Amino acid sequence: MEDQSIANYQTAIIPTLSLRNGAAAIEFYKQAFNAVELMRITDPGGSVVAEMSIEGARFFLADESPEHGNFSPESVGGVTVRIALFVANPDAVAERAVAAGATVVYPVADQDYGYRLGQISDPFGHQWEIGRKI
């Protein structure tokens, strides 16, 4: 017999992006990806932790906290994780992100491995692969 207490539990991996200037990041993700702010906590010093959603795909962002080992790409000079954002129209989403301040790493195009995919870097140093399966 199945344990009913977990029958409706959905496993998920939800990234937390460490960055500088969480308040500005929230506004960028709203403009670039039509993200929705689900929750925000701001401490007295101005540091932010927020939960965001892009068409139901959730992620968190938090101002970096070196005392807890959380550094932004700006602090480490690179990234250790790329975020894949799969959407119906990757061309339009990438264009909107660039208009909001992202830079193109490589443009959205049909790839030999069966995806229409491109990559942008957001103003906070995180790299986003934006695409869909062909």
N, C-alpha and C positions, 0 to 999 in steps of 0.2 A: 504494500500500500504506500502511495506517495505521501510524503510529508506536506500537508496542506499549508503549513506556515510559510513555505518557500515556493509553492506552486506557481505564483505569479511573479516571482523574482526574476528580473532581467539582468544578466551580467553585462557590465559596460566597463570600458576603459575611458576615463575622462581626464584629459591632460590639464595640468595647471601651468600656464605660461608665466615664468618669472621675468619681470621686466622693470624698467624704470618708468615712472610717471603713469601709474595705473589709471588715473582719471582721464588722461589724454588717450590712453589705449582703448578704454571703453568707448570713447567717442569715435576713434578711428574704426573699430570693428563694427560699430553701428553703421557708419557711413560706407565702409568698404564692402561689408558682407550682409548688410541688413540685420545684423545681430540684435538680439533683444537682451536687455539687462534683466536678469532674474533676481539678483540679490547683490547688494553692495554693503561692505563694512568698511568704514574709514576710521582709523585710530586717531587719537589726538594729534599725532605728529603728521598726519596727512597720508599715511600709507594706506593703500587700498587692497582689499580682496574682493573679487566679484565673481559671480556665476553668470555666464552668458549662454545664449543659444542661437545657433544658426539653423533655421528651419528644423528645430527639434534636436539638433546635434549639440550637446552641451560641452562646455569647457569652462575652466576657471582661469583667472589671471590674478596675479599678486605682485605687488611691488617687491623687488628683490630684498632679501634679508640675509646678508652675509653671515650674520651670527647664527643662522640656522642652516647654512650651506646652500642657500638658494641665490644663484647669481643670474643676471640677465645676459643675453648674448653680447650686449654692449660691454659688460664687464670682463667676459672671458674671451672676447674677440672672435666669436664664432658660435655655431649651434651644434648641439648633439642630437637633436631630433627635428625632423621635418614633419609638418602637419599636412595630411592629405585631406582636402575638402572636395568631395564629389557632389556635383550639382548638375542640374539638367542643362544649363547653358554656361559652360566654363569660360567661353570667350567674353560674355557680358560680365560675369563676376570678376574676372581678371581685369577687364577694362575699368570697372567701377573701383576696384582696389587701387589701381594705378592712379586714377583720378583723385582718390582720397589720400594719396601720398606714398603708396608702395612703389618699389622699383622692380623691374622685370629682371629675373635671373635668366629665364628662357621663355619665349613666347608660347602661348597655347597653340598646339599643332597636333595633327594625327601622328602618333608614335607607332613604330614598327611592332610594338608589343600589344597592340589592340586597345589603346586608350587615346583619347584626345586630352592632352595634358600640357600644362605649362607651370612655371614656378615664379612666384614673386617673393620679395623680401619686404616685410612690413617695416614701418619706421622704428620699430623697437628691436629689430634684428632677427625676428622669427621668420623662417622660410615656410611658405605655404605652397604645396602642389595642388593646383586647381584643375580638376578634370572630370571625365566620365568615361565609362567603357563605351567603345564604338559598337 
